[in-house]
C-alpha cells in the first residue's frame, strides 16, 4: 500500500505555502500526484467592503491566487498535479469537498484556527471529510508543522475499529518513521483499558511490517485522557499522532467530541485520523 494520489485542501490561512511545500515533499518521496482543491466563496479576512457582488469577485480572485501559487510550487518540485475550484455556498461546498475526496489515498487539511473568520466552516469541513469521504485525513496544525517528515510517532490506541483503520491507513507514513509508540490510557473506572490486550497484538503486527514499535501503558487516575496524551507527546518529542475519529452519520453526531476534540483543538503536531 502506498499513497499515489493525495488531495490538498487550500484555505484562506497563512499556512498554505508551508502546507503545500510539505505535501509536495511527501509526494516526491512516494511518487504521488497532488490535487489541490479550494473554495471560491471564502471572502479574504479584513475586507470591509459590504457590496455582495464585489465581495464575491474578491473571493474568486483569492481562490485563483491560491491555485496559481500551488501550480507554481508543484511545477518547481516537478510533481504531477491537478486542481479544482468549488463554487458553492458553505453547506453544499463542504459536502462536495467530502465527496470529491473519496477518490484519493490521503486528504490533507489544516486544523481550524479559532481566530479565523472561517473557523466554523473549517471545522465543519473537517467533520464532513472525515465522516463522508471514507479516506484518511492528515491534519496539519495551523501554526505549521516544523518536523515533517516526521521521525517519532505515537498511536493513541483504544482498541476500536476506528483507530485500527487509522493505523493501517497511516502505514505508508509509518514505514518512514524511526520510532513508534503505542499509548494505551487506563482510566480510574477501568480495571483493564479497552483494547489493552489488542495493543500487544498490534505491536507484533506492526513489527511484522518492519516497524520499530513499543507499547506504553499509562494510568490516568483523575486526569483527563487528552491531557495524558498531550503530555506524552511533549515528553517523548513526538511529531506525529495517529488516532481514530468517531461519529454516526445516521444520528448526525459530531465527530469531534471528547478526547478527539481536545487533541485537535490544541494540536501542535500533525494528526492522522480515519473513520
C-alpha atoms as one frame of an Amber mdcrd trajectory, in Angstrom:
protein
   0.000   0.000   0.000   1.212   3.485  -0.858  -0.186   6.962  -1.308  -0.192
   7.633  -5.042  -2.950  10.240  -5.140  -3.104  12.999  -2.493  -5.762  15.696
  -2.092  -4.679  19.006  -0.551  -7.275  21.498   0.639  -6.235  25.143   0.323
  -7.995  27.560   2.658  -7.645  31.255   3.432  -4.976  30.800   6.116  -1.356
  31.898   6.142  -0.005  28.342   6.303  -0.985  27.332   2.749   2.562  27.776
   1.421   4.191  25.651   4.122   1.470  23.010   3.942   1.754  22.829   0.157
   5.528  22.512   0.319   5.240  19.749   2.923   2.734  17.781   0.836   4.809
  18.170  -2.328   7.851  16.840  -0.469   5.757  13.889   0.706   4.579  13.302
  -2.858   8.162  13.332  -4.118   9.121  10.582  -1.650   6.067   8.477  -2.503
   5.855   9.130  -6.229   2.374  10.576  -5.795   0.236  13.058  -7.648  -1.156
  16.025  -5.700  -4.506  17.664  -6.429  -5.356  20.981  -4.801  -8.959  21.890
  -4.055 -10.249  25.227  -2.803 -13.475  27.201  -2.457 -14.026  30.473  -4.277
 -16.566  31.669  -1.716 -14.056  32.495   1.030 -14.012  36.267   1.357 -10.495
  37.371   2.390 -10.276  38.333   6.045 -10.073  42.014   6.851 -12.233  43.032
   3.891 -14.672  45.784   4.869 -16.476  46.066   1.555 -20.157  45.290   2.022
 -21.263  45.103  -1.607 -22.032  41.363  -2.138 -21.019  41.432  -5.795 -17.639
  42.973  -5.010 -17.077  40.559  -2.121 -17.903  37.644  -4.427 -15.371  38.774
  -7.004 -12.715  39.262  -4.331 -13.331  35.736  -3.080 -12.960  34.360  -6.614
  -9.726  36.287  -7.155  -8.317  34.982  -3.864  -9.128  31.390  -4.906  -7.366
  31.902  -8.251  -4.290  33.175  -6.412  -4.228  30.120  -4.140  -4.423  27.745
  -7.090  -1.814  29.732  -9.042   0.648  29.562  -6.144   0.037  25.824  -5.812
   0.617  25.247  -9.527   3.867  27.218  -9.382   5.176  25.242  -6.405   4.171
  21.904  -7.938   5.952  22.791 -11.167   9.087  23.840  -9.284   9.082  20.480
  -7.444   8.369  18.583 -10.675   5.309  16.922  -9.121   2.357  15.764 -11.196
  -0.546  17.942 -10.117  -4.102  18.971 -10.745  -6.524  21.450  -9.190 -10.199
  22.065  -8.695 -12.190  25.059  -7.507 -15.620  24.518  -5.953 -18.174  27.294
  -6.321 -20.907  26.660  -3.808 -22.204  28.124  -0.582 -20.963  26.732   2.720
 -23.322  23.798   3.354 -23.104  22.450  -0.192 -19.406  23.241  -0.623 -18.189
  21.201   2.340 -20.178  18.161   1.186 -18.804  18.499  -2.325 -15.248  18.558
  -0.972 -16.006  15.431   1.074 -17.454  13.662  -1.969 -14.546  14.746  -4.166
 -12.124  13.375  -1.558 -13.435   9.812  -1.910 -11.167   9.015  -4.836  -7.864
   9.891  -3.168  -5.484   7.905  -0.981  -4.969  10.692   1.555  -6.612  14.045
   2.292  -4.583  16.874   3.830  -6.445  19.525   5.820  -5.485  22.308   8.196
  -6.534  22.402  11.827  -9.216  25.061  12.303  -7.746  28.324  13.551 -10.145
  29.761  16.175  -9.020  33.282  15.234 -10.116  32.854  11.617 -13.497  34.233
  10.497 -13.971  30.924   8.676 -13.095  28.704  11.665 -16.609  27.279  11.909
 -16.645  26.298   8.255 -13.164  24.784   8.523 -14.351  22.657  11.454 -17.449
  21.555   9.569 -15.361  20.756   6.512 -13.060  18.561   8.595 -16.038  16.707
  10.075 -17.679  16.151   6.705 -14.491  14.962   5.002 -13.640  12.555   7.810
 -17.193  11.284   8.122 -18.281  11.106   4.483 -15.167  10.601   2.378 -14.078
   7.244   3.790 -10.467   8.366   3.394  -7.699   9.004   5.956  -7.158  12.651
   6.841  -3.789  14.200   7.623  -4.433  17.272   9.801  -1.663  19.866   9.972
  -1.544  22.454  12.784  -2.480  25.978  11.733   0.790  27.125  13.302   2.597
  24.908  10.806   4.377  21.564  11.095   8.069  22.105  11.607   9.165  18.468
  11.891   7.996  16.985   8.601   8.998  14.397   7.523   8.091  13.001  10.920
  10.523  10.755  12.789   8.693   9.807  16.009   5.037   8.801  16.010   2.510
   7.971  18.696  -0.614   5.850  18.239  -3.404   6.714  20.712  -4.887   3.235
  20.903  -8.236   2.274  22.430  -8.938  -0.931  20.535 -11.786   0.477  18.433
 -12.260  -0.235  14.705 -11.723   3.470  14.061  -8.174   3.618  15.407  -7.399
   0.256  13.800  -8.329   1.711  10.431  -6.315   4.853  11.159  -3.203   2.809
  11.903  -3.447   0.785   8.714  -4.325   3.816   6.602  -1.226   5.522   8.020
   1.164   2.669   7.163   2.751   4.431   4.151   3.856   7.232   6.506   4.599
   4.989   9.487   7.029   2.978   7.363   9.216   6.067   7.187   9.105   6.661
  10.959  12.143   5.830  13.104  10.295   5.194  16.372   6.616   4.427  17.058
   4.965   4.365  20.489   1.539   2.861  21.079  -0.029   4.518  24.116  -2.937
   2.921  25.985  -4.534   5.086  28.664  -6.289   3.325  31.524  -8.846   5.412
  33.392  -9.798   5.014  37.059 -13.121   3.459  36.035 -11.449   0.593  34.238
  -9.510  -2.310  35.664  -8.130  -3.040  32.217  -8.086  -0.443  29.456 -10.204
  -1.265  26.445  -8.023  -2.741  23.772  -5.031  -3.193  26.101  -4.590  -6.824
  25.105  -5.192  -5.968  21.456  -2.429  -3.365  21.706   0.100  -6.108  22.408
  -1.045  -7.861  19.247  -0.766  -4.593  17.330   2.879  -4.240  18.396   3.688
  -7.657  16.909   1.621  -6.909  13.809   3.463  -3.662  13.080   6.809  -5.315
  13.786   5.968  -7.768  11.013   5.781  -4.701   8.780   9.358  -3.911   9.770
   8.452  -1.040  12.100  10.200  -0.132  15.349   7.301  -0.207  17.846   6.966
  -0.078  21.632   3.945  -0.153  23.956   3.357   2.380  26.725   0.608   1.919
  29.315  -0.498   4.924  31.365  -2.884   5.084  34.309  -4.823   8.345  34.050
  -6.372   8.360  37.506  -8.481  11.505  37.685  -6.553  13.226  34.869  -8.139
  13.908  31.511  -7.189  11.347  28.860  -6.442  14.064  26.295  -4.061  15.773
  28.726  -2.281  12.466  29.355  -1.756  12.008  25.622  -0.632  15.622  25.133
   1.913  15.269  27.939   3.201  12.028  26.416   3.613  13.769  23.054   5.646
  16.570  24.645   7.720  14.311  26.921   8.707  11.975  24.081   9.296  14.585
  21.347   6.549  13.054  19.207   5.967  14.739  15.850   3.014  12.692  14.549
  -0.141  11.389  16.258  -2.338   8.600  14.864  -5.825   8.234  16.326  -9.402
   7.307  15.442 -12.295   9.584  14.544 -15.820   8.953  15.763 -19.316   9.759
  14.537 -22.500   8.177  13.226 -23.931   9.797  10.064 -27.461   8.427  10.661
 -27.593  10.095  14.063 -25.980  13.324  12.848 -23.446  13.101  15.638 -20.459
  15.404  15.759 -17.201  13.615  15.117 -15.002  15.843  17.174 -16.113  15.258
  20.724 -14.311  14.484  23.953 -10.699  13.409  23.617 -10.674  13.884  19.849
 -11.937  17.468  20.052  -9.399  18.411  22.709  -6.446  16.936  20.851  -7.391
  18.521  17.532  -8.145  21.929  19.016  -4.782  22.110  20.786  -2.668  20.072
  18.367   0.979  21.020  17.988   1.887  18.062  15.756   0.213  16.605  12.652
  -2.599  14.096  13.283  -3.730  11.230  11.045  -7.323  10.104  11.532  -9.731
   7.745   9.788 -13.379   6.987  10.419
